[in-house]
Amino acid sequence: MNDQTITFAKGIALETFSEVSRADFARSYPEVPHKLAHQLGDHPLMQLDALAQMAQGLPGHSVEYNRADLPLGLNGEKAPANSIGIGETIRNIATTGSWAALKNIEQNPAYGALLNTLLEELRPTIEAKTGAMLKPQGFIFITSPNGITPYHFDPEHNILLQLAGSKVMTMFPAGDPRYAPDETHETYHTGGGRDLFWRDELLSGGREWTLAPGEALYVPVMSPHFVKNGPAPAVSLSITWRSEWSFAEADARAFNSLLRKAGVAPRAPGRWPATNRAKSLGWRIYRKVTSLR
């Protein structure tokens, strides 16, 4: 056990992101993807036995796991199950050929404290740029060698910290309908899924980001991406948050779904620093009125 692990075990938080990384983050947030260096190291909470134990204590809807030998895009299909339990999946990830996601790890007090410690380092920049940090959440991904996380997007501001193994994320421009059609955004923000349909001709528009232990990647809201795992088992921690801006864009997308159903071809919401105030207010009023019926 190294000094850093001992310090974390005693409950004393160390600075995880370097001064250079925090400066890069301040220059790039919220719209520019970029790499950061982190010093989370061999944190005891990120070891396979600890993760398996934590996963077994999460509610069922917070645990997702399946086979990892997947295509780049599921294109409407469901990922095949791996037919074993989550504990065995994680503890034997080197050989189970699986991918596991542990969602909302802040439900566990120890993991919630770790998430908050990491985000506090970045809070000043986040709140100076996009206002209050809302809905902090953490996700952990455990992947077998050469596993694939298919093409999708996520609604949060996200920093992915690589802790074990390596992976390559191929990321595409956020807000570009060539990679994520407006109709797909609208479906997602009214209760649909976040998987995207993959076509090989999209590949030339992506940028590859290689991640090794000690490296992290900032992923802007709704940036389409897929991930290829390296030749060894991998563990990654995703620390995420929302902003009023990200919620406003989401609500504007949902309002556009109403306009489209009414036969209108709506204009896509603006990316940062647009506020999308009118459409987001319209959706919030609509939801409030319909909930009273």
NUVOFI-53326 format. One record per residue (C-alpha): residue number from 1; residue in three letters; x, y, z. Coordinates in Angstrom, 3 decimals, decimal comma, padded with zeros to 6 digits. Layout:
! NUVOFI-53326
n = NUM&res = ALA&east = X&north = Y&up = Z
...
***
This chain:
! NUVOFI-53326
n = 1&res = MET&east = 000,000&north = 000,000&up = 000,000
n = 2&res = ASN&east = 001,553&north = 003,300&up = -001,069
n = 3&res = ASP&east = 001,544&north = 006,574&up = 000,871
n = 4&res = GLN&east = -001,331&north = 007,939&up = -001,173
n = 5&res = THR&east = -003,501&north = 004,911&up = -000,467
n = 6&res = ILE&east = -002,688&north = 005,109&up = 003,238
n = 7&res = THR&east = -003,661&north = 008,769&up = 003,296
n = 8&res = PHE&east = -006,971&north = 008,053&up = 001,592
n = 9&res = ALA&east = -007,605&north = 005,143&up = 003,936
n = 10&res = LYS&east = -007,245&north = 007,540&up = 006,856
n = 11&res = GLY&east = -009,896&north = 009,745&up = 005,281
n = 12&res = ILE&east = -007,570&north = 012,650&up = 004,469
n = 13&res = ALA&east = -008,107&north = 013,884&up = 000,920
n = 14&res = LEU&east = -005,107&north = 014,641&up = -001,251
n = 15&res = GLU&east = -005,161&north = 016,981&up = -004,227
n = 16&res = THR&east = -006,060&north = 014,716&up = -007,129
n = 17&res = PHE&east = -005,831&north = 017,062&up = -010,115
n = 18&res = SER&east = -002,572&north = 018,920&up = -010,656
n = 19&res = GLU&east = -002,389&north = 022,703&up = -010,887
n = 20&res = VAL&east = -001,645&north = 022,380&up = -014,610
n = 21&res = SER&east = -004,688&north = 020,155&up = -015,128
n = 22&res = ARG&east = -006,948&north = 022,536&up = -013,240
n = 23&res = ALA&east = -005,659&north = 025,410&up = -015,381
n = 24&res = ASP&east = -006,317&north = 023,408&up = -018,569
n = 25&res = PHE&east = -009,794&north = 022,621&up = -017,300
n = 26&res = ALA&east = -010,477&north = 026,311&up = -016,585
n = 27&res = ARG&east = -009,465&north = 027,227&up = -020,146
n = 28&res = SER&east = -011,472&north = 024,464&up = -021,819
n = 29&res = TYR&east = -014,650&north = 023,982&up = -019,782
n = 30&res = PRO&east = -017,461&north = 023,527&up = -020,708
n = 31&res = GLU&east = -017,226&north = 022,826&up = -024,446
n = 32&res = VAL&east = -013,707&north = 021,678&up = -025,301
n = 33&res = PRO&east = -012,664&north = 018,053&up = -024,655
n = 34&res = HIS&east = -009,204&north = 017,742&up = -023,148
n = 35&res = LYS&east = -007,025&north = 015,449&up = -021,060
n = 36&res = LEU&east = -006,105&north = 015,941&up = -017,403
n = 37&res = ALA&east = -003,614&north = 014,231&up = -015,131
n = 38&res = HIS&east = -004,914&north = 012,746&up = -011,886
n = 39&res = GLN&east = -003,273&north = 011,258&up = -008,819
n = 40&res = LEU&east = -006,061&north = 009,032&up = -007,561
n = 41&res = GLY&east = -003,696&north = 006,088&up = -007,947
n = 42&res = ASP&east = -004,448&north = 002,713&up = -006,370
n = 43&res = HIS&east = -007,345&north = 003,948&up = -004,303
n = 44&res = PRO&east = -008,638&north = 001,178&up = -002,021
n = 45&res = LEU&east = -012,251&north = 001,809&up = -003,068
n = 46&res = MET&east = -011,337&north = 001,113&up = -006,686
n = 47&res = GLN&east = -009,971&north = -002,401&up = -006,160
n = 48&res = LEU&east = -011,982&north = -005,249&up = -007,667
n = 49&res = ASP&east = -013,036&north = -006,837&up = -004,379
n = 50&res = ALA&east = -014,230&north = -003,494&up = -003,016
n = 51&res = LEU&east = -016,084&north = -002,746&up = -006,238
n = 52&res = ALA&east = -017,753&north = -006,158&up = -006,262
n = 53&res = GLN&east = -018,879&north = -005,702&up = -002,670
n = 54&res = MET&east = -020,211&north = -002,225&up = -003,378
n = 55&res = ALA&east = -022,014&north = -003,410&up = -006,531
n = 56&res = GLN&east = -023,764&north = -006,183&up = -004,633
n = 57&res = GLY&east = -025,145&north = -003,564&up = -002,242
n = 58&res = LEU&east = -026,550&north = -001,271&up = -004,941
n = 59&res = PRO&east = -030,188&north = -001,482&up = -006,040
n = 60&res = GLY&east = -030,726&north = -003,478&up = -009,206
n = 61&res = HIS&east = -031,452&north = -000,442&up = -011,368
n = 62&res = SER&east = -028,020&north = 000,976&up = -010,490
n = 63&res = VAL&east = -026,106&north = -002,003&up = -011,862
n = 64&res = GLU&east = -025,753&north = -002,800&up = -015,554
n = 65&res = TYR&east = -023,587&north = -005,561&up = -016,958
n = 66&res = ASN&east = -023,396&north = -007,614&up = -020,114
n = 67&res = ARG&east = -021,073&north = -009,224&up = -022,612
n = 68&res = ALA&east = -018,282&north = -006,938&up = -023,800
n = 69&res = ASP&east = -017,661&north = -008,393&up = -027,279
n = 70&res = LEU&east = -020,025&north = -005,922&up = -028,916
n = 71&res = PRO&east = -020,155&north = -004,005&up = -032,211
n = 72&res = LEU&east = -019,441&north = -000,261&up = -032,267
n = 73&res = GLY&east = -023,171&north = 000,377&up = -032,459
n = 74&res = LEU&east = -025,993&north = -001,726&up = -031,053
n = 75&res = ASN&east = -028,340&north = -000,042&up = -033,552
n = 76&res = GLY&east = -031,495&north = -000,891&up = -031,669
n = 77&res = GLU&east = -030,404&north = -004,289&up = -030,367
n = 78&res = LYS&east = -029,863&north = -005,155&up = -026,705
n = 79&res = ALA&east = -026,441&north = -006,140&up = -025,424
n = 80&res = PRO&east = -026,378&north = -009,866&up = -024,599
n = 81&res = ALA&east = -026,287&north = -010,832&up = -020,933
n = 82&res = ASN&east = -023,233&north = -012,593&up = -019,544
n = 83&res = SER&east = -025,329&north = -015,048&up = -017,469
n = 84&res = ILE&east = -023,342&north = -014,599&up = -014,235
n = 85&res = GLY&east = -023,792&north = -012,387&up = -011,184
n = 86&res = ILE&east = -022,351&north = -008,912&up = -010,786
n = 87&res = GLY&east = -019,931&north = -009,969&up = -008,044
n = 88&res = GLU&east = -018,398&north = -012,731&up = -010,142
n = 89&res = THR&east = -018,406&north = -010,469&up = -013,201
n = 90&res = ILE&east = -016,233&north = -007,902&up = -011,440
n = 91&res = ARG&east = -013,957&north = -010,165&up = -009,421
n = 92&res = ASN&east = -013,097&north = -012,204&up = -012,524
n = 93&res = ILE&east = -013,239&north = -009,384&up = -015,070
n = 94&res = ALA&east = -009,976&north = -010,555&up = -016,643
n = 95&res = THR&east = -011,711&north = -013,689&up = -017,941
n = 96&res = THR&east = -015,494&north = -013,080&up = -017,937
n = 97&res = GLY&east = -015,565&north = -011,155&up = -021,230
n = 98&res = SER&east = -017,839&north = -008,573&up = -019,666
n = 99&res = TRP&east = -018,603&north = -004,893&up = -019,218
n = 100&res = ALA&east = -020,117&north = -003,562&up = -016,002
n = 101&res = ALA&east = -021,391&north = -000,116&up = -015,031
n = 102&res = LEU&east = -022,062&north = 000,834&up = -011,425
n = 103&res = LYS&east = -024,376&north = 003,842&up = -011,458
n = 104&res = ASN&east = -024,889&north = 006,560&up = -008,882
n = 105&res = ILE&east = -022,129&north = 005,313&up = -006,628
n = 106&res = GLU&east = -022,863&north = 008,257&up = -004,334
n = 107&res = GLN&east = -025,600&north = 006,045&up = -002,872
n = 108&res = ASN&east = -022,760&north = 004,382&up = -000,962
n = 109&res = PRO&east = -021,428&north = 006,815&up = 001,693
n = 110&res = ALA&east = -017,741&north = 006,048&up = 001,137
n = 111&res = TYR&east = -017,970&north = 006,415&up = -002,628
n = 112&res = GLY&east = -020,154&north = 009,493&up = -002,253
n = 113&res = ALA&east = -017,496&north = 011,121&up = -000,082
n = 114&res = LEU&east = -014,836&north = 010,338&up = -002,695
n = 115&res = LEU&east = -016,974&north = 011,826&up = -005,470
n = 116&res = ASN&east = -017,559&north = 015,019&up = -003,507
n = 117&res = THR&east = -013,856&north = 015,358&up = -002,688
n = 118&res = LEU&east = -012,912&north = 015,152&up = -006,354
n = 119&res = LEU&east = -015,571&north = 017,591&up = -007,524
n = 120&res = GLU&east = -014,725&north = 020,140&up = -004,834
n = 121&res = GLU&east = -011,325&north = 020,626&up = -006,475
n = 122&res = LEU&east = -013,072&north = 021,782&up = -009,642
n = 123&res = ARG&east = -016,106&north = 023,547&up = -008,185
n = 124&res = PRO&east = -014,680&north = 027,107&up = -008,425
n = 125&res = THR&east = -014,099&north = 026,800&up = -012,176
n = 126&res = ILE&east = -017,369&north = 024,987&up = -012,812
n = 127&res = GLU&east = -019,510&north = 027,498&up = -010,963
n = 128&res = ALA&east = -017,684&north = 030,496&up = -012,441
n = 129&res = LYS&east = -018,432&north = 029,197&up = -015,940
n = 130&res = THR&east = -021,817&north = 027,421&up = -015,827
n = 131&res = GLY&east = -023,310&north = 028,333&up = -012,460
n = 132&res = ALA&east = -024,185&north = 026,030&up = -009,591
n = 133&res = MET&east = -022,925&north = 022,467&up = -009,767
n = 134&res = LEU&east = -026,112&north = 020,413&up = -009,865
n = 135&res = LYS&east = -026,821&north = 016,703&up = -009,420
n = 136&res = PRO&east = -023,292&north = 015,361&up = -008,840
n = 137&res = GLN&east = -023,147&north = 011,676&up = -009,730
n = 138&res = GLY&east = -020,489&north = 009,009&up = -010,046
n = 139&res = PHE&east = -020,234&north = 005,964&up = -012,296
n = 140&res = ILE&east = -017,656&north = 003,177&up = -012,343
n = 141&res = PHE&east = -016,916&north = 001,070&up = -015,407
n = 142&res = ILE&east = -015,175&north = -002,302&up = -015,201
n = 143&res = THR&east = -014,307&north = -003,853&up = -018,561
n = 144&res = SER&east = -012,722&north = -007,081&up = -019,755
n = 145&res = PRO&east = -009,795&north = -007,020&up = -022,197
n = 146&res = ASN&east = -010,712&north = -005,711&up = -025,662
n = 147&res = GLY&east = -014,297&north = -004,949&up = -024,644
n = 148&res = ILE&east = -016,416&north = -002,377&up = -026,482
n = 149&res = THR&east = -018,739&north = 000,275&up = -025,097
n = 150&res = PRO&east = -021,007&north = 001,021&up = -028,090
n = 151&res = TYR&east = -021,767&north = 004,431&up = -029,598
n = 152&res = HIS&east = -023,885&north = 006,667&up = -027,351
n = 153&res = PHE&east = -024,073&north = 010,046&up = -025,627
n = 154&res = ASP&east = -024,538&north = 011,174&up = -022,016
n = 155&res = PRO&east = -026,382&north = 014,223&up = -020,612
n = 156&res = GLU&east = -023,807&north = 015,197&up = -017,995
n = 157&res = HIS&east = -020,594&north = 017,194&up = -017,848
n = 158&res = ASN&east = -018,178&north = 014,310&up = -017,351
n = 159&res = ILE&east = -014,566&north = 013,627&up = -016,412
n = 160&res = LEU&east = -013,490&north = 010,021&up = -016,956
n = 161&res = LEU&east = -010,539&north = 008,969&up = -014,786
n = 162&res = GLN&east = -008,605&north = 005,906&up = -015,883
n = 163&res = LEU&east = -007,475&north = 003,825&up = -012,910
n = 164&res = ALA&east = -006,440&north = 000,446&up = -014,311
n = 165&res = GLY&east = -005,820&north = -000,829&up = -017,821
n = 166&res = SER&east = -006,120&north = 001,342&up = -020,894
n = 167&res = LYS&east = -008,778&north = 002,335&up = -023,383
n = 168&res = VAL&east = -009,353&north = 004,505&up = -026,422
n = 169&res = MET&east = -012,413&north = 006,745&up = -026,557
n = 170&res = THR&east = -013,409&north = 007,964&up = -030,001
n = 171&res = MET&east = -015,353&north = 011,186&up = -029,500
n = 172&res = PHE&east = -017,430&north = 013,166&up = -031,972
n = 173&res = PRO&east = -018,484&north = 016,837&up = -031,938
n = 174&res = ALA&east = -021,341&north = 017,642&up = -029,567
n = 175&res = GLY&east = -024,404&north = 019,290&up = -031,077
n = 176&res = ASP&east = -023,654&north = 018,162&up = -034,639
n = 177&res = PRO&east = -026,712&north = 016,358&up = -036,083
n = 178&res = ARG&east = -024,499&north = 014,297&up = -038,391
n = 179&res = TYR&east = -023,411&north = 012,288&up = -035,346
n = 180&res = ALA&east = -026,507&north = 012,547&up = -033,149
n = 181&res = PRO&east = -029,678&north = 013,575&up = -035,019
n = 182&res = ASP&east = -031,932&north = 016,159&up = -033,400
n = 183&res = GLU&east = -034,769&north = 013,638&up = -033,342
n = 184&res = THR&east = -032,620&north = 011,257&up = -031,293
n = 185&res = HIS&east = -031,918&north = 014,003&up = -028,754
n = 186&res = GLU&east = -035,632&north = 014,749&up = -028,534
n = 187&res = THR&east = -036,505&north = 011,091&up = -028,019
n = 188&res = TYR&east = -033,885&north = 010,738&up = -025,295
n = 189&res = HIS&east = -035,095&north = 013,800&up = -023,393
n = 190&res = THR&east = -038,660&north = 012,516&up = -023,436
n = 191&res = GLY&east = -037,823&north = 009,102&up = -022,015
n = 192&res = GLY&east = -035,973&north = 007,212&up = -024,757
n = 193&res = GLY&east = -032,546&north = 005,601&up = -024,755
n = 194&res = ARG&east = -029,144&north = 007,189&up = -025,262
n = 195&res = ASP&east = -027,702&north = 004,690&up = -027,726
n = 196&res = LEU&east = -026,946&north = 006,062&up = -031,176
n = 197&res = PHE&east = -027,082&north = 004,309&up = -034,538
n = 198&res = TRP&east = -023,632&north = 003,649&up = -035,919
n = 199&res = ARG&east = -022,537&north = 003,932&up = -039,562
n = 200&res = ASP&east = -018,942&north = 003,315&up = -040,595
n = 201&res = GLU&east = -018,818&north = 006,561&up = -042,564
n = 202&res = LEU&east = -019,052&north = 008,475&up = -039,265
n = 203&res = LEU&east = -015,605&north = 007,308&up = -038,182
n = 204&res = SER&east = -013,641&north = 009,991&up = -040,029
n = 205&res = GLY&east = -015,331&north = 012,688&up = -037,924
n = 206&res = GLY&east = -014,160&north = 011,284&up = -034,604
n = 207&res = ARG&east = -011,064&north = 011,973&up = -032,561
n = 208&res = GLU&east = -009,287&north = 009,225&up = -030,652
n = 209&res = TRP&east = -008,309&north = 009,831&up = -027,023
n = 210&res = THR&east = -006,034&north = 007,218&up = -025,467
n = 211&res = LEU&east = -006,277&north = 006,842&up = -021,706
n = 212&res = ALA&east = -003,798&north = 005,122&up = -019,387
n = 213&res = PRO&east = -003,777&north = 004,997&up = -015,575
n = 214&res = GLY&east = -003,200&north = 008,481&up = -014,195
n = 215&res = GLU&east = -004,942&north = 010,145&up = -017,148
n = 216&res = ALA&east = -008,443&north = 011,579&up = -017,345
n = 217&res = LEU&east = -010,620&north = 012,998&up = -020,119
n = 218&res = TYR&east = -013,212&north = 015,757&up = -019,979
n = 219&res = VAL&east = -016,233&north = 014,849&up = -022,134
n = 220&res = PRO&east = -018,633&north = 017,742&up = -022,910
n = 221&res = VAL&east = -022,372&north = 017,277&up = -022,492
n = 222&res = MET&east = -023,902&north = 015,042&up = -025,157
n = 223&res = SER&east = -020,650&north = 014,360&up = -027,033
n = 224&res = PRO&east = -021,206&north = 011,126&up = -028,985
n = 225&res = HIS&east = -018,546&north = 008,505&up = -028,367
n = 226&res = PHE&east = -017,629&north = 004,844&up = -028,287
n = 227&res = VAL&east = -014,871&north = 003,149&up = -026,284
n = 228&res = LYS&east = -012,483&north = 000,312&up = -027,070
n = 229&res = ASN&east = -010,779&north = -001,312&up = -024,101
n = 230&res = GLY&east = -007,116&north = -002,285&up = -024,219
n = 231&res = PRO&east = -005,572&north = -005,742&up = -023,763
n = 232&res = ALA&east = -005,886&north = -005,727&up = -019,956
n = 233&res = PRO&east = -008,892&north = -005,403&up = -017,633
n = 234&res = ALA&east = -009,822&north = -001,762&up = -017,053
n = 235&res = VAL&east = -011,385&north = 000,258&up = -014,256
n = 236&res = SER&east = -012,576&north = 003,818&up = -014,880
n = 237&res = LEU&east = -014,330&north = 006,337&up = -012,662
n = 238&res = SER&east = -016,668&north = 008,884&up = -014,201
n = 239&res = ILE&east = -017,388&north = 011,970&up = -012,089
n = 240&res = THR&east = -020,302&north = 013,972&up = -013,452
n = 241&res = TRP&east = -022,465&north = 016,980&up = -012,750
n = 242&res = ARG&east = -025,198&north = 019,009&up = -014,395
n = 243&res = SER&east = -025,645&north = 022,743&up = -014,805
n = 244&res = GLU&east = -028,682&north = 024,920&up = -015,349
n = 245&res = TRP&east = -027,381&north = 025,361&up = -018,887
n = 246&res = SER&east = -027,294&north = 021,597&up = -019,509
n = 247&res = PHE&east = -030,799&north = 021,189&up = -018,071
n = 248&res = ALA&east = -032,058&north = 024,077&up = -020,197
n = 249&res = GLU&east = -030,655&north = 022,500&up = -023,357
n = 250&res = ALA&east = -032,264&north = 019,183&up = -022,410
n = 251&res = ASP&east = -035,642&north = 020,831&up = -021,781
n = 252&res = ALA&east = -035,419&north = 022,772&up = -025,031
n = 253&res = ARG&east = -034,788&north = 019,490&up = -026,848
n = 254&res = ALA&east = -037,859&north = 018,004&up = -025,170
n = 255&res = PHE&east = -039,960&north = 021,043&up = -026,143
n = 256&res = ASN&east = -038,785&north = 020,594&up = -029,727
n = 257&res = SER&east = -040,317&north = 017,123&up = -029,659
n = 258&res = LEU&east = -043,716&north = 018,763&up = -029,054
n = 259&res = LEU&east = -043,145&north = 021,160&up = -031,933
n = 260&res = ARG&east = -042,139&north = 018,307&up = -034,220
n = 261&res = LYS&east = -045,290&north = 016,358&up = -033,312
n = 262&res = ALA&east = -047,281&north = 019,473&up = -034,208
n = 263&res = GLY&east = -045,751&north = 019,457&up = -037,679
n = 264&res = VAL&east = -043,111&north = 022,123&up = -037,082
n = 265&res = ALA&east = -039,446&north = 021,549&up = -038,007
n = 266&res = PRO&east = -037,841&north = 023,134&up = -034,919
n = 267&res = ARG&east = -034,457&north = 024,770&up = -034,759
n = 268&res = ALA&east = -031,969&north = 022,883&up = -032,588
n = 269&res = PRO&east = -031,135&north = 024,464&up = -029,210
n = 270&res = GLY&east = -027,936&north = 026,451&up = -028,957
n = 271&res = ARG&east = -024,843&north = 025,099&up = -027,274
n = 272&res = TRP&east = -022,994&north = 027,038&up = -024,588
n = 273&res = PRO&east = -023,308&north = 029,959&up = -023,878
n = 274&res = ALA&east = -026,879&north = 030,018&up = -025,221
n = 275&res = THR&east = -029,485&north = 029,896&up = -022,466
n = 276&res = ASN&east = -032,352&north = 028,248&up = -024,416
n = 277&res = ARG&east = -034,576&north = 030,013&up = -021,912
n = 278&res = ALA&east = -037,836&north = 030,295&up = -023,877
n = 279&res = LYS&east = -038,086&north = 026,674&up = -024,999
n = 280&res = SER&east = -036,885&north = 025,283&up = -021,683
n = 281&res = LEU&east = -039,523&north = 027,349&up = -019,872
n = 282&res = GLY&east = -042,135&north = 026,122&up = -022,323
n = 283&res = TRP&east = -041,259&north = 022,482&up = -021,581
n = 284&res = ARG&east = -041,305&north = 023,048&up = -017,825
n = 285&res = ILE&east = -044,727&north = 024,672&up = -018,024
n = 286&res = TYR&east = -045,990&north = 021,818&up = -020,196
n = 287&res = ARG&east = -044,759&north = 019,212&up = -017,719
n = 288&res = LYS&east = -046,310&north = 021,048&up = -014,794
n = 289&res = VAL&east = -049,684&north = 021,389&up = -016,528
n = 290&res = THR&east = -049,791&north = 017,780&up = -017,702
n = 291&res = SER&east = -048,819&north = 016,483&up = -014,262
n = 292&res = LEU&east = -051,911&north = 018,179&up = -012,798
n = 293&res = ARG&east = -054,309&north = 016,361&up = -015,097
***
